Amino acid sequence: MAVYLDFEQNIKTIQENIISAQVRHDENEMQQYQEELDKEVSKTYGNLTDFQKLQLARHLDRPYALDYINLIMKDKYEIHGDRHFRDDEAIICYMGYIGDEKVVVIGEQKGRGTKNKIRRNFGMPHPEGYRKALRAAKLAEKFNLPLLMLVDTPGAYPGLGAEERNQSEAIARNLLELAELDTQTVSVVIGEGGSGGALAIGVADRFAMMRYSVFSVISPEGCSAILWSDPAKAEAATNAMKITSSDLKELDLIDDIINEPLIGAHRDRDASAKAISDYFLAQVKELREMGKEKRMEDRYTKLTSVGAFAE
């Protein structure tokens, strides 16, 4: 059953009316309701607050990395394990095809339902997950395959075991290695990009965000707890933190915004998957034509310019 947020209730009512008209085979009524739905979608999603965008980024029906991988990849083969400790299922790695392009895809997977959420550790990778991601990235480099990374995590797992296995070193190692990786790389925030857990697979030639995704150094709940000792002030923190795709594009911290359907990826998965696929293939073509030296020079300039300012 589809989940609707508070501000989506009018859309829910209209969609239920469309289904009822379909059952009655009343085409005139269906057309009227469809026109009404288009107006309501434009009105609702055209005036979203930052907090509402955060809610959409975390929507229970929003596609996760594996959903997109299943929609855009063919002849895919999953890569398991970091060859040191174990296979962390919060990180998924695949080799296969997107269109006619042979690629490697790395994603952070949250999981649906209680059992899968626990299995995927709620999308919070352990150090071995990041080391698995780096192993897959090195395979892409070895065979000169373009690399797509799908970011969707509340953050790296902060548990005792993760710290004992050197979580911070695993993240730092990925930042260094991905910055130097000799192949075309594209990273896309598909939902929630949290702190170093997102950065660990976020260093790329092209860094983009879906329309209703967020990217932040800390969750709004964590921020409000620190600033006001009150996690309930998450909405105020969200508005102050500038974590939406439009804010980050304006600050020149991301390269592009991928325009998922206005109604949201959770309502139109196929169109959202196609938007990611089209963006990735277009960027790979552009990066390949650019040549290695120019590509690496541009990547270095982009990474070193973050946070730079002039007085």
Secondary structure, DSSP 8 states (H G I E B T S, - for coil): -----GGGHHHHHHHHHHHHHHHHT-HHHHHHHHHHHHHHHHHHHTT--HHHHHHHHT-TTS--HHHHHHHHEEEEEEE---SSS---TTEEEEEEEETTEEEEEEEE---SHHHHHHHTGGG---HHHHHHHHHHHHHHHHTT--EEEEEEES-S--SHHHHHTTHHHHHHHHHHHHHH-SS-EEEEEEEEEEHHHHHTTT-SSEEEEETT-EEESS-HHHHHHHHHS-GGGHHHHHHHHT-BHHHHHHTT-SSEEE---TT-TTT-HHHHHHHHHHHHHHHHHHHHHH-HHHHHHHHHHHHHHTT----
